[in-house]
Amino acid sequence: MHLISRELASQIEYYLTRFPIVSVTGPRQCGKTTLLRELLPHYRYVSLEEPAVRGYALSDPRGFLQTYAAPCIIDEAPRAPQLFSYLQTKVDLAGEMGAYILSGSHNFLLMQSVSQSLAGRAAVLTLATLSIAELKGAGLLPEDNEEIMLRGGYPALYDRGISPEEFFPGYLQTYVERDVRLLRNIPDADLFMRFVRLCATRAGQTVNHAALAQEAAVAVTTVRAWLAVLRQSCLIFTLQPYLNNYSKRIVKSPKLYFCDTALLCHLLGIVNVSQLREHPLRGAIFENLVVADYLKSRWFASKDDQAYFWRDSNGNEVDLLAAEAGKLYACEIKSSLTRDQKYLKGVQKFAALAKLPTESLYCIYGGSLNTNGTMGSFVSLKEAFGPGRSPWQH
């Protein structure tokens, strides 16, 4: 088994000294349990995934918290939401920092419970699958860009030597049986999975609820509900448009991305590097990889997303707009191995409207050479992300 250092670890340690409770959310199998148990071996550990333990927490929350006294990690905490009000009383009386860690795969349920019962008492942190920086740090980052996209960041694909073809069928079955049905009553699991695969064909595109509904043969309200389920269980995220009025004719719908490109490739039926190189969605998958990895760098540093895209009705577009330290950066994303100044056309158009300096204009591309030019900078994928570093810190 490879020892992989997770960037979120330092944030967990920091907030344990300042809050009585720290909550850690993220997709199933992204490494939450492994991180917490390795980072805090002196904490007791209990999982509400186990029916008997969950029944105890639901039927006798006071007794449960007495049995599992602080310091304690409560895994899959959203499965017993009644526990949160009792936790509030317990930590208020004790007045100790770092008493409990709550983790779960259901972002919405955990956030809802924290906001209702533990407001001001819990720090909320997000873990995702392994980032490029984390894979680089562990010496596990593949050399080939297509291999990076194909293998993604699920720890099991590196620790257990298991292939995506072997991993994802069981992962998705578990996801539907446990996570989806906990969040929403979906009677037709096959129809829901067809919808998920349909979403994969739209990765990197703006969300069109009516078109999705027509293709999936479901109501628009169902599409909205199912997209919410996918977001709440951390399988997808949406990138919001940048709506400052530089142009009145701008696209206002969000763009859809998957949190991990290995899952995206699996849903698209892509099983090897040669197939991915020739796939018509290769560019969209590369874009998905970059946007997701940038957001991971924000989540792991416990920062707000502050990421957007911009597109006007004339087709001018910026794939990623990032606001950091009072500055705005415009980034084009291209899977090509070749640098071409025409790739900077969209960011230059935006720069003229927003009055951005050249040093704020970037293109993250599939090649290997970094260059700074008079029109903007080209940064290779492998150099764009490092521990605690943004693509524009070069």
C-alpha positions as CSV (number, residue, x, y, z in Angstrom):
1,M,0.0,0.0,0.0
2,H,1.3,3.5,-0.9
3,L,1.5,6.1,1.7
4,I,-0.2,9.2,0.2
5,S,-0.1,12.4,2.1
6,R,-3.4,14.3,1.9
7,E,-3.3,18.1,1.8
8,L,-6.4,18.4,3.9
9,A,-4.7,16.9,6.9
10,S,-3.1,20.2,8.0
11,Q,-6.5,21.9,7.8
12,I,-8.1,19.2,9.9
13,E,-5.4,19.6,12.6
14,Y,-5.8,23.4,12.5
15,Y,-9.6,23.4,13.0
16,L,-9.5,20.7,15.7
17,T,-7.8,23.3,17.9
18,R,-10.5,25.9,17.2
19,F,-13.8,24.1,17.0
20,P,-15.3,21.4,19.2
21,I,-16.5,19.5,16.1
22,V,-14.9,19.2,12.6
23,S,-17.0,17.7,9.8
24,V,-15.4,16.2,6.7
25,T,-17.5,15.4,3.7
26,G,-16.6,14.1,0.2
27,P,-17.6,11.4,-2.2
28,R,-17.7,7.7,-1.2
29,Q,-14.3,6.0,-1.4
30,C,-12.3,9.2,-1.6
31,G,-10.2,8.3,1.5
32,K,-12.0,10.1,4.3
33,T,-11.9,7.2,6.7
34,T,-8.3,6.3,5.9
35,L,-7.2,9.9,6.4
36,L,-9.0,10.4,9.7
37,R,-7.9,7.1,11.2
38,E,-4.2,7.6,10.2
39,L,-4.1,11.2,11.2
40,L,-5.8,10.7,14.6
41,P,-5.0,7.2,15.8
42,H,-5.8,8.2,19.4
43,Y,-9.5,9.0,18.5
44,R,-12.1,6.3,18.9
45,Y,-13.8,5.3,15.6
46,V,-17.3,4.3,15.0
47,S,-19.3,3.9,11.7
48,L,-23.0,4.4,11.4
49,E,-22.9,2.4,8.2
50,E,-23.3,-0.7,10.5
51,P,-27.0,-1.3,11.1
52,A,-26.6,-2.3,14.8
53,V,-24.5,0.7,15.6
54,R,-26.8,3.0,13.7
55,G,-29.8,1.5,15.5
56,Y,-28.1,2.3,18.8
57,A,-27.4,5.9,17.8
58,L,-31.1,6.4,16.7
59,S,-32.7,4.7,19.7
60,D,-30.5,6.0,22.5
61,P,-28.5,9.0,21.4
62,R,-27.4,9.9,24.9
63,G,-26.2,6.3,25.6
64,F,-24.5,6.2,22.3
65,L,-22.5,9.4,23.0
66,Q,-21.7,8.1,26.5
67,T,-20.3,4.9,24.9
68,Y,-18.5,6.8,22.2
69,A,-17.1,9.6,24.3
70,A,-14.8,12.3,23.0
71,P,-12.4,12.2,21.3
72,C,-14.2,10.2,18.7
73,I,-14.7,10.0,14.9
74,I,-18.3,9.3,13.9
75,D,-18.3,8.0,10.3
76,E,-21.3,8.3,8.0
77,A,-22.8,10.6,10.7
78,P,-25.7,11.8,8.5
79,R,-27.4,8.4,8.9
80,A,-28.4,9.4,12.4
81,P,-29.4,13.1,12.1
82,Q,-31.1,13.0,15.6
83,L,-27.6,12.7,17.1
84,F,-26.7,16.2,16.2
85,S,-28.9,18.0,18.7
86,Y,-27.5,15.8,21.5
87,L,-23.9,16.5,20.2
88,Q,-24.7,20.2,20.5
89,T,-25.5,19.9,24.2
90,K,-22.6,17.6,24.9
91,V,-19.9,19.8,23.4
92,D,-21.4,23.0,24.9
93,L,-21.2,21.5,28.4
94,A,-17.7,20.1,27.9
95,G,-16.2,23.2,26.2
96,E,-13.4,21.2,24.6
97,M,-12.0,21.7,21.2
98,G,-11.6,18.8,18.8
99,A,-14.0,16.6,20.6
100,Y,-15.7,15.0,17.6
101,I,-15.1,14.5,13.9
102,L,-18.1,13.8,11.8
103,S,-17.6,12.4,8.3
104,G,-20.0,11.4,5.6
105,S,-20.6,10.9,1.9
106,H,-23.8,12.9,1.8
107,N,-22.7,16.5,1.5
108,F,-26.2,17.9,1.7
109,L,-27.4,15.8,4.7
110,L,-24.2,16.6,6.7
111,M,-24.3,20.3,5.9
112,Q,-28.0,20.4,6.7
113,S,-27.5,18.8,10.0
114,V,-24.5,20.9,10.9
115,S,-26.3,24.2,9.9
116,Q,-29.4,23.3,11.9
117,S,-27.9,22.0,15.1
118,L,-24.2,22.8,15.2
119,A,-23.9,26.3,13.7
120,G,-20.8,28.0,15.1
121,R,-19.6,24.8,16.7
122,A,-18.4,22.8,13.7
123,A,-15.9,23.6,11.0
124,V,-16.9,22.2,7.6
125,L,-14.1,20.7,5.4
126,T,-14.3,19.0,2.0
127,L,-12.1,16.0,0.9
128,A,-12.2,14.8,-2.7
129,T,-10.4,12.1,-4.6
130,L,-6.6,12.4,-4.9
131,S,-5.3,15.6,-6.6
132,I,-2.5,15.9,-9.1
133,A,-0.4,17.5,-6.4
134,E,-1.0,14.6,-4.0
135,L,-0.3,12.0,-6.7
136,K,3.0,13.8,-7.6
137,G,4.0,13.9,-3.9
138,A,3.5,10.2,-3.6
139,G,5.3,9.4,-6.9
140,L,2.2,8.0,-8.4
141,L,1.3,10.5,-11.0
142,P,1.2,8.8,-14.5
143,E,3.5,10.2,-17.2
144,D,0.8,10.3,-19.8
145,N,-2.0,12.9,-19.7
146,E,-4.5,10.4,-20.9
147,E,-3.5,8.0,-18.2
148,I,-4.0,10.7,-15.6
149,M,-7.5,11.3,-16.9
150,L,-8.3,7.6,-17.2
151,R,-7.1,6.6,-13.7
152,G,-8.4,9.8,-11.9
153,G,-7.9,10.0,-8.2
154,Y,-9.8,7.3,-6.4
155,P,-7.3,5.9,-3.9
156,A,-8.3,2.3,-4.5
157,L,-7.0,2.5,-8.1
158,Y,-3.6,3.1,-6.7
159,D,-3.5,1.3,-3.3
160,R,-5.1,-1.9,-4.4
161,G,-3.9,-2.2,-8.0
162,I,-7.5,-2.5,-9.2
163,S,-8.5,-1.3,-12.7
164,P,-11.3,1.2,-13.3
165,E,-13.2,-1.5,-15.1
166,E,-13.1,-3.7,-11.9
167,F,-13.7,-0.8,-9.5
168,F,-16.6,1.3,-10.9
169,P,-19.4,-1.3,-11.4
170,G,-19.4,-2.1,-7.7
171,Y,-18.9,1.5,-6.8
172,L,-21.9,2.7,-8.8
173,Q,-24.1,-0.2,-7.5
174,T,-23.2,0.8,-3.9
175,Y,-23.8,4.5,-4.7
176,V,-27.3,3.8,-6.0
177,E,-28.3,1.4,-3.3
178,R,-26.9,3.4,-0.3
179,D,-26.4,7.0,-1.3
180,V,-29.1,7.8,-3.9
181,R,-31.9,6.1,-2.1
182,L,-31.0,7.8,1.2
183,L,-31.2,11.2,-0.5
184,R,-34.3,10.6,-2.7
185,N,-36.8,7.9,-3.5
186,I,-35.8,6.8,-7.0
187,P,-37.9,3.7,-7.9
188,D,-36.2,3.0,-11.3
189,A,-32.4,2.6,-10.6
190,D,-31.7,1.7,-14.3
191,L,-33.3,4.9,-15.6
192,F,-31.4,6.9,-13.1
193,M,-28.1,5.3,-14.2
194,R,-28.9,6.0,-17.8
195,F,-29.4,9.6,-16.8
196,V,-26.0,9.6,-15.1
197,R,-24.4,8.3,-18.3
198,L,-26.2,11.0,-20.3
199,C,-24.8,13.6,-17.9
200,A,-21.3,12.2,-18.7
201,T,-21.8,13.1,-22.4
202,R,-22.5,16.7,-21.3
203,A,-19.3,17.1,-19.1
204,G,-17.9,20.6,-19.7
205,Q,-21.1,21.9,-21.3
206,T,-23.7,24.3,-19.9
207,V,-26.7,22.6,-18.2
208,N,-29.8,22.5,-20.4
209,H,-32.6,21.0,-18.2
210,A,-35.1,20.8,-21.0
211,A,-32.7,19.0,-23.4
212,L,-31.6,16.6,-20.7
213,A,-35.3,15.9,-19.9
214,Q,-36.1,15.2,-23.5
215,E,-33.2,12.8,-24.0
216,A,-33.7,11.0,-20.7
217,A,-37.5,10.9,-21.2
218,V,-38.3,12.3,-17.8
219,A,-39.8,15.6,-16.6
220,V,-37.7,18.7,-16.2
221,T,-38.5,18.7,-12.5
222,T,-37.0,15.2,-12.3
223,V,-33.9,16.3,-14.1
224,R,-33.4,19.1,-11.5
225,A,-34.0,16.7,-8.6
226,W,-31.6,14.1,-10.0
227,L,-28.8,16.7,-10.7
228,A,-29.3,17.8,-7.1
229,V,-28.8,14.2,-5.9
230,L,-25.6,14.0,-7.9
231,R,-24.2,17.2,-6.5
232,Q,-25.2,16.3,-2.9
233,S,-23.4,13.0,-3.1
234,C,-20.3,14.7,-4.6
235,L,-20.3,12.9,-8.0
236,I,-20.7,16.1,-10.0
237,F,-20.3,19.8,-9.4
238,T,-21.4,22.9,-11.4
239,L,-19.3,25.9,-12.3
240,Q,-21.2,29.1,-12.2
241,P,-21.0,31.8,-14.9
242,Y,-19.2,35.0,-14.1
243,L,-22.1,37.6,-14.3
244,N,-20.3,40.9,-13.9
245,N,-21.9,43.0,-16.7
246,Y,-19.0,43.2,-19.1
247,S,-21.4,42.0,-21.8
248,K,-25.2,41.9,-21.5
249,R,-25.4,38.9,-23.9
250,I,-23.6,36.3,-21.7
251,V,-24.5,32.7,-21.0
252,K,-26.1,32.4,-17.5
253,S,-26.5,28.6,-17.1
254,P,-23.8,26.8,-15.1
255,K,-21.5,24.2,-16.6
256,L,-21.5,20.6,-15.5
257,Y,-18.4,18.6,-14.4
258,F,-17.7,15.3,-12.7
259,C,-15.6,15.3,-9.5
260,D,-13.3,12.7,-10.9
261,T,-12.4,11.9,-14.5
262,A,-11.9,8.2,-14.0
263,L,-15.6,7.9,-13.2
264,L,-16.4,10.1,-16.1
265,C,-14.3,7.9,-18.5
266,H,-16.0,4.8,-17.1
267,L,-19.5,6.3,-17.7
268,L,-18.4,7.1,-21.3
269,G,-17.2,3.6,-21.9
270,I,-13.6,4.6,-22.3
271,V,-11.3,1.8,-21.1
272,N,-7.8,2.5,-22.4
273,V,-5.5,5.3,-23.4
274,S,-5.6,4.8,-27.1
275,Q,-9.4,4.9,-27.0
276,L,-9.3,8.1,-25.0
277,R,-6.8,9.8,-27.4
278,E,-9.2,9.4,-30.2
279,H,-12.4,10.1,-28.3
280,P,-14.4,13.2,-29.4
281,L,-14.8,14.2,-25.8
282,R,-11.1,14.1,-25.0
283,G,-10.9,17.9,-24.8
284,A,-13.9,18.1,-22.5
285,I,-12.4,15.4,-20.2
286,F,-9.1,17.3,-20.0
287,E,-11.0,20.5,-19.2
288,N,-12.9,18.6,-16.5
289,L,-9.6,17.3,-15.0
290,V,-8.2,20.8,-14.8
291,V,-11.3,22.5,-13.4
292,A,-11.8,19.7,-10.8
293,D,-8.2,19.8,-9.8
294,Y,-8.2,23.6,-9.3
295,L,-11.3,23.3,-7.1
296,K,-9.6,20.5,-5.1
297,S,-6.7,22.9,-4.4
298,R,-9.3,25.3,-3.0
299,W,-11.2,22.7,-0.9
300,F,-8.0,21.2,0.5
301,A,-6.9,24.7,1.7
302,S,-10.4,25.3,3.2
303,K,-11.1,28.2,0.8
304,D,-14.3,29.2,-0.9
305,D,-14.6,28.1,-4.5
306,Q,-14.3,31.5,-6.2
307,A,-14.2,29.9,-9.6
308,Y,-16.3,30.6,-12.6
309,F,-16.5,30.5,-16.4
310,W,-17.5,33.2,-18.9
311,R,-19.1,33.0,-22.3
312,D,-20.9,35.5,-24.5
313,S,-23.4,35.0,-27.2
314,N,-20.7,35.4,-29.9
315,G,-18.9,32.3,-28.7
316,N,-16.1,34.1,-26.8
317,E,-15.3,32.0,-23.7
318,V,-13.0,31.7,-20.7
319,D,-12.9,28.1,-19.4
320,L,-11.9,29.1,-15.9
321,L,-12.0,32.4,-14.0
322,A,-10.4,32.3,-10.6
323,A,-10.5,35.0,-7.9
324,E,-7.6,34.8,-5.5
325,A,-6.1,37.4,-3.1
326,G,-8.1,40.2,-4.7
327,K,-7.0,39.4,-8.2
328,L,-8.9,37.8,-11.1
329,Y,-7.2,35.2,-13.4
330,A,-8.5,34.1,-16.8
331,C,-7.5,30.6,-17.9
332,E,-8.1,28.7,-21.2
333,I,-7.8,24.9,-21.0
334,K,-6.6,22.9,-24.0
335,S,-5.6,19.2,-24.2
336,S,-3.3,19.9,-27.2
337,L,0.4,19.1,-26.8
338,T,1.2,22.1,-29.0
339,R,1.1,25.7,-27.9
340,D,-0.9,28.1,-30.2
341,Q,-1.4,31.8,-29.5
342,K,-5.0,31.5,-30.9
343,Y,-5.9,29.5,-27.7
344,L,-5.6,32.8,-25.8
345,K,-8.2,34.6,-28.0
346,G,-11.0,34.1,-25.4
347,V,-9.0,35.3,-22.4
348,Q,-7.8,38.3,-24.3
349,K,-11.3,39.2,-25.2
350,F,-12.3,39.0,-21.6
351,A,-9.2,40.9,-20.5
352,A,-10.1,43.8,-22.7
353,L,-13.5,44.0,-21.1
354,A,-12.4,43.4,-17.5
355,K,-9.1,45.4,-17.9
356,L,-7.0,42.5,-16.8
357,P,-3.2,42.7,-17.2
358,T,-1.3,40.1,-19.4
359,E,0.1,38.4,-16.3
360,S,-3.4,37.3,-15.3
361,L,-4.0,35.4,-18.6
362,Y,-3.2,31.7,-18.8
363,C,-3.6,28.6,-20.9
364,I,-3.2,25.2,-19.2
365,Y,-2.4,22.8,-21.9
366,G,-1.3,19.2,-22.5
367,G,2.3,20.0,-23.5
368,S,5.4,20.0,-21.3
369,L,6.9,23.5,-21.7
370,N,6.0,26.6,-19.7
371,T,6.3,30.0,-21.4
372,N,5.4,33.6,-20.6
373,G,4.5,35.7,-23.6
374,T,3.1,39.1,-24.4
375,M,-0.4,37.6,-24.8
376,G,-0.4,35.3,-21.8
377,S,1.3,32.3,-20.2
378,F,1.2,28.7,-21.2
379,V,1.5,26.2,-18.3
380,S,1.7,22.4,-18.6
381,L,-0.8,20.3,-16.8
382,K,1.9,18.6,-14.6
383,E,3.4,21.9,-13.6
384,A,0.1,23.7,-13.0
385,F,-0.7,22.0,-9.7
386,G,1.7,21.5,-6.8
387,P,1.3,21.3,-3.0
388,G,-0.5,24.5,-1.9
389,R,0.1,26.1,-5.2
390,S,-2.3,27.5,-7.8
391,P,-1.6,27.4,-11.6
392,W,-0.8,31.1,-11.6
393,Q,2.0,30.8,-9.0
394,H,4.9,30.3,-11.3
